[in-house]
Amino acid sequence: MAGMNGLKRKSIASSKSQSGSKDFKKLKVTAAKGVSSPLKVNSSSKTQAKKEEAKDEIDSDGLVESDTTEDENGFGGFSASEAREETTITDLDSAEENGEAALPDRKSSNSDGNQSKVRGLQEGQTSKEAHAKQKALAKERKLAKPNADSIQRSKKLWERLRRKSHVPKQEREQLVSELYEIITGRIKDFVFKHDSVRVVQCALKYANMRQRKMIATELKGEYKTLAENRYAKFLIGKLLVEGDAEIRDIIIPEFYGHVRRMINHPEASWIVDDIYRQVATSKQKALLLREWYGAEFSLFKNPIATATENPTPELSAILASAPEKRKPIMSYLFHMINQLIQKRMTGFTMLHDAMLQYFLNISAASEEYVAFTDLLRPDSSDESDGTPDLLENLAFTSSGSRLLCLLLAQSSAKDRRAFLKVFKDNIQLMAYDSHAHTILLTAYTVVDDTREIAKTILPELVGAKLGDTSPPDSALDNIFQVATHLVARRTLLWPLGSTSNSKVLLSPPLQTLLNDVRRMSIDTGTSKKQPDIRTAELSHALLPHLLATVANRAADLLASGFGAQFISDVLLSSHIDAVAKRPAAEAVAGLAAGDLTESDHPFCDERPWAGRMLKMLVLGGSYDAEAGRVARSENWAEVRFPGLVWKSVKGKIVKWACGGSSFVVVNLLDVEEEDGGLIEEEKTELLAELRKGKGALEEIAGDAEKAEVGKKKGKKQKKGENGEQLEGKGKARGNVGAKMLLEKLR
């Protein structure tokens, strides 16, 4: 207690007040019970006497208390607070005996504290003044540092420059010029401080290319250190974004020979990987990746001779050139990969490229394969296992997704289930990604347990539980979004065994990948189910929801070419009966009703994809150029779609014949009745209606004939006064479908 009492304060008052407090506590209990006590007045006077006695003893020492005593600010220490409590209790009891309201006199109890506070203010400083003095001292220390004045001036300029919309262009140029006068020659003093490095980044943003190159040149030799700095690493990114190829070639070579250290550094790893992924040239990427293959690749750019002059990042080519170095190279690479995985630094594109190179150069039956797959296999019993994060990161890069596709092709059914379980709740995100969706396509291709796919992947992709006879509107909206997306639509159409040209649905590299994984799964014996059976089972689970979407969202789907392709692929699928297709077919055919010349008509000339889709549905399939015939769907004839279309266009067939969808009318006449076409009476009505509009057909067909004659003669293009094309090799303005209809009328 003495440590809190200021200067040499005796504890007499404290000890006595403590002894007396017990009596007053008993008094308080007695008063609460309603029993009067004769000790109240006596105890009050005794307490007052104790206070005076203690005060006399303290004053007799002749000591002056400091301004930090317990009385300051009304606080008298722990024992003093007890004394105030006793006084208050006594006053309350006395007031109750006299029948008066008992209120504590706080003003009198704090009088001593207020007097000591005034005494402290006169002798010392207020807290506000002390705080101001501390700020002044801090400012003096900051100004005493090197280049403090320059940094302060530059920060004032930065405060003005960073407000882009509030600074006129001419003033900004003047501020940038003034800023460069300050920082030129002292860049290295600015870039390693969190506040001044922002000034340099601002200068780079508004500078011209000459000034940016000046900064890049001045920092030459420091980029590795900058990349490892918490704040300066962003300056490298700014230089690469705002700079040109010359600046890029100044920065990246300084990382050669340091990749292993930097990729493990908490700050430098991200800037190195960003440079590798977005900025570096193919040669620079090769040199950076080759450092994963051994220390000699860090010391020498091309320690192993290759057939080409430029170093290759392909590990297979390096091992073919030096097969005796296979063991040390593979060991070094595995150690690098394992080191980052154990640290959970698994989001780097460079790591994913290195993992793919390692996987492509090991055989499925080797110890290397077993050790590598153990790194990737998730452990559900270990909550601290970081493998799920690794697999999720791999899925969204080019090399990582390819690695997982190849891994799924060679894995057992149990491992496939464990790998796919990691992606739960991320299926839709994967479907929209250009890399991750390939993993879903691979699962459709190699996994034999289609019921597992129907329980895990497809419900999340569709947005509802499969098997519902009437899916909710949210599921229909979700399918519509997926079906009209460039990438995501593949995850819905590929399981159907799409009738569309595979070159339209899949890119050539993706076709090659899926062919490779299918062949690999068959060779390793991990997939035994026939592809046709797998496709039929997946389609049977998925098609009811897709047909419901076509039936309820047909007009919205026709607004885009992807939606039109989705409609044709779903309706022409042979893995569901015609009865289930009928409602969706009626909805699509019903859209043909109305005035075709109106701009908002679903099949207007501004939507050529809609006319091509309707033509394909009338034919019952797409045209196979190799076979020279239409590849019709097996059960589509039972739907009798041409008859549904005729009911919608009846009375308006001439407009269809003269418009951009004239071949729909041609196909209505060409399809035989046994293939689901119009019956004889309907064809007769159609021809009669066409004869009534023969004049309009001849006018449209005449332009086509003139254009065709010009093509045969090879005439040069002629243009009118306004530059319009009159005749020649140009695009035919006439309607070829109308010409074919006239031939049928003759």
Summary of the structure (lengths in Angstrom):
residues: 746
radius of gyration: 43.0
end to end distance: 121.2
largest distance: 138.1
contacts: 2287
relative contact order: 0.03
helix: 68%
strand: 2%
